[in-house]
């Protein structure tokens, strides 16, 4: 049981966010935004945090997942009824994981900056493929409000968009955090640790680094697909390629993970909270100037604290507490 | 004695430089073999071929009955080839204990996390690093880093241990201690050791039962340690006489 203790603060924080949103008037959407950033960070951390590889095209997995849900909803609603949502999540998971295997098998052979560049290429390429060939509605995208209304009724579709789509994000964040904890505590966690420090030495120590990288890429990507399916398709009721392939989401994911503490359990959660709150506060306090103030602020924080908030806390606490805060 | 490693006629060139030409090498189970040779004689290339960092242009490498010529490094480690690096490569921001435990978890022993730490404990004590177990590896002195690398390699329970200049820079007092630890571990676990040495001939004479001398990518002489160091050709290579 002791090994699950680090999971308690994670549950406590997401639980507090959820209850705050549920009980306080007007707080559901702000809390849902924090949950989105928490989930995004938590899921992206499984790849960036564990392997140290930066995927600049990560948003492609969220995008393909949002298409998975949209395809299920728009083409199957007459046959499946409300089953289109579970089916959509399964399809989102499958499409994102297939994409991750295809991309990973090739791009993960590249090192450092080459990997980053290749992944941007995949994401942008996929977007232009969809827009250019007219696949899945091309640049017109897929609008699912009518199928969802037909399957769930007006009320049901409404609560799906304003309540369930957000709630599922809390669930994805918790699942991702739990998987992270299990990996960190297992042999695989030590394989990733060795690999981040010195990949060639890790290979000589008997670690099949390609397999572990692909594993992390696969888990991170397929959970990312679920985020896209929920936060975009179910919540917005439409999928436009120019929205879902926006590189801004990739950059936000990178910032959240680095800000909170790459490769730690709590880091992406803390990073997501700080990032989301800061972004929200700046937009309210200095409307119009938020990005101008936000970018240098983030830059300063990341340059000054490269290990992230949790990384610093762990260092300060000394070795005795390393096992508690992960 | 059983042959654990059989290197058959390997050659390796880098662009215009022929680093190794048609080298044969046999290592028997449980023996300590010294490989000596001046700088540029092909020692490190030979190590990299055996551990899998490079693949040979020609020739084959058979380890414990398995043809490993084109296997990647991690597979060879799992089969039982352990090595250290000429310039130590500890996992720097990882504790000394975890470094050695990682060696145990992924070597040919392939144990779980708890067992890995238990195995690490034993080797840290043997190599006198127990008091520093919770420090990050980057805080170790160069000599301690070498010791930690040997402990990390041994924790994986190799059948063959390749030591790349592991004794370089060791003060004479510590060298004796290290040699006796190495002999003890080798006898206890029955592993074969191939130690590559450039300068410290005393270490080779004390440690190795057999010596191979490399010169300009070829095997110059091979035989029992005492005889090899009396050989006229070896003296020529090292002292530059004709």
Contacts between the chains, C-beta under 8 A, distances in Angstrom:
chain1	res1	chain2	res2	distance
A	185	B	113	7.3
A	186	B	113	6.6
A	187	B	105	5.2
A	187	B	106	7.5
A	187	B	112	6.4
A	187	B	113	5.8
A	187	B	116	7.6
A	190	B	98	7.0
A	190	B	101	7.1
A	190	B	102	5.1
A	190	B	105	5.8
A	190	B	106	7.9
A	190	B	113	7.0
A	190	B	116	7.6
A	191	B	102	7.8
A	191	B	105	7.9
A	191	B	106	6.7
A	193	B	91	6.9
A	193	B	94	5.9
A	193	B	98	7.2
A	193	B	102	7.3
A	194	B	91	5.3
A	194	B	94	7.3
A	194	B	102	5.0
A	194	B	106	7.9
A	197	B	91	3.9
A	197	B	92	6.0
A	197	B	93	6.5
A	197	B	94	6.1
A	198	B	89	5.4
A	198	B	91	6.1
A	198	B	92	7.8
A	200	B	53	7.8
A	200	B	89	7.6
A	201	B	85	7.1
A	201	B	89	4.2
A	201	B	91	7.0
A	202	B	91	7.8
A	203	B	72	7.0
A	203	B	73	4.7
A	203	B	74	4.9
A	204	B	51	6.3
A	204	B	52	8.0
A	204	B	53	7.6
A	204	B	73	5.0
A	204	B	74	7.5
A	204	B	77	6.3
A	204	B	83	6.2
A	204	B	85	7.8
A	205	B	74	7.7
A	205	B	77	6.3
A	205	B	102	6.1
A	205	B	103	5.8
A	205	B	106	5.4
A	205	B	107	7.0
A	205	B	152	7.1
A	205	B	156	7.0
A	206	B	74	5.1
A	206	B	77	3.5
A	206	B	78	5.0
A	206	B	106	3.8
A	206	B	107	5.0
A	206	B	108	7.4
A	206	B	110	7.7
A	206	B	156	6.1
A	207	B	74	5.7
A	207	B	102	8.0
A	207	B	106	4.9
A	208	B	74	5.0
A	208	B	75	7.9
A	209	B	74	7.3
A	319	B	95	7.6
A	319	B	134	5.0
